[in-house]
Amino acid sequence: MKKFMRENLKFICLALIILAGSFAIGTNVKKAGAATRKCYTINTSNTRVYSNTGLTRGYGWIYPTDQVTVITVTGRYSKVSYPAGNRTKTGYISTGAILTATGGTTYTSRGKFNTYKRDGGSYYGYVSVNDRVMVLGTRGGYTQIKYPVSGGFKYAFATNSDVNNYLKGGAGNNNVNNNVNSNNNTTQTNTGTYSISGNLLTVNGVAMTDYRIGGKYTNSYYAKVNGKKVYMAGSQCCGYARYIAYKLYGCHDKSATGKFKDVSGRVAPGKLTAQKMKAVVTAAGVGAHIRTSNRIGQSKHSMSIIAVTDSGFTVTDANSDGKNTIKVTTYTWSSYVSSKYGKRGLYYIKKYVG
């Protein structure tokens, strides 16, 4: 009798173990089915992958033909998984390699329209009627969007005309400002890449907490960054532009010269055109440092790009009033060219390339 009871007890224990395992497997399957975000890199060159969030330890490469899965997004880096031979690897890349913005405005689509892997790239899918679509940044004639697909979302590009016709153009459209990583609403002054809450400027999801719009930037070569003194190799307008870069990327164009590229070259005073400005600012994108003037002895001025649209761009700068006041200004391409800074030409526009 005792032997029979022992055997039954063993059988019951074994059954409980198997049952617990089945629940565990079920839980794993559910997690695997969670919403994902798929996309391709924005540019057609290879993208460096790093093993650390500081983006200093090279780890591998993402090729233009690789579709990546986005795991987390910050203003400076994103964690992604990507194909590597017969397996999948996970690492960190510059957020600018996959996103034109980390936030935007969400619209309900009024029609079906195609999406593309890149601006001017190959077909990637389509947005359906009544899809909730987040509009991110603009590159030339295309706008990046985030839209729902089976199992998650895609980041893709659509033509500006389709975005305007099917998303932005809908009378009474229910628009909600969102961040890519959250469903919480934010107060935004535009539908692009920056927001101002009170006087706090946030660019690509990174809050510029050390200095406020309408406040004063320092006249020192050292700036406060997260409460600590950091050398900016410039004061006033130039120091502030490098402060913006440092907050976004952890470095600036003087502290890490190899990580920044001049995308404009020098343009002589009076020679800048709206077409030229649109081309170079669109190529530079959010976070780039504009430095004006190509004339020896002429006063130079620095600005940081915080949004780009098809019709113009927005900058933040300091000391445009000679009093180190921090401001935000939006230009059309032609209004910038005719402004006092546009008339000075360009010294450079430096873009972070990692």
RADA-V329978 format. One record per residue. PHI is phi in whole degrees, -180 to 180 (999 if undefined). Layout:
PHI, PHI
This chain:
999, -62, -62, -62, -66, -63, -65, -63, -64, -62, -63, -64, -62, -62, -63, -65, -63, -63, -65, -63, -63, -66, -66, -63, -63, -60, -63, -63, -63, -63, -64, -64, -88, -64, -60, -117, -126, -110, -171, -114, -64, -71, -94, -92, -89, -66, -111, -74, -110, -122, -93, -134, -70, -76, 57, -118, -110, -59, -134, 173, -138, -104, -94, -57, -87, -86, -88, -110, -108, -89, -100, -140, -132, -128, -65, -109, -134, -133, -94, -137, -114, -153, -73, -141, 70, -95, -136, -116, -113, -124, -163, -118, -133, -65, -59, -64, -75, -124, -128, -84, -163, -101, -158, -178, -106, -100, -125, -95, -69, -98, -168, -93, -151, -78, -123, -135, -63, -141, -65, 78, -90, -83, -59, -126, 151, -157, -94, -99, -59, 75, -65, -89, -122, -92, -95, -102, -95, -113, -132, 61, -90, -127, -126, -80, -135, -119, -138, -79, -135, -59, 88, 165, -142, -125, -96, -153, -117, -133, -66, -58, -65, -66, -62, -68, -73, -100, -115, -72, -81, -77, -63, 76, -62, -86, -93, -131, -80, -134, -102, -56, -97, -147, -98, -78, -76, -129, -90, -122, -95, -153, -108, -109, -117, -137, -141, -130, -112, 68, -120, -94, -89, -122, -121, 50, 84, -105, -81, -86, -72, -84, -139, -120, -61, 89, -89, -110, -89, -74, -95, -95, -77, -111, -114, -81, -131, 54, 85, -113, -79, -131, -73, -106, 56, 175, -121, 51, -64, -69, -63, -67, -61, -74, -62, -58, -62, -64, -65, -78, -122, 80, -163, -138, -72, -105, -81, -145, -60, -72, -96, -127, -129, -78, -100, -111, 72, -85, -125, -67, -54, 82, -106, -76, -115, -62, -63, -64, -64, -62, -64, -78, -70, -63, -68, -75, 77, -65, 97, -72, -104, -91, -123, -90, 85, -125, -110, -62, 88, -86, -62, -100, -144, -115, -143, -114, -76, -121, -163, -135, -125, -70, -100, 173, -153, -123, -128, -120, -150, -129, 73, -67, -99, 75, -124, 64, -72, -90, -136, -127, -136, -110, -122, -85, -61, -74, -67, -68, -58, -88, -77, -63, -79, -62, -68, -79, 85, -126, -93, -169, -130, -100, -108, -73, -119, 78
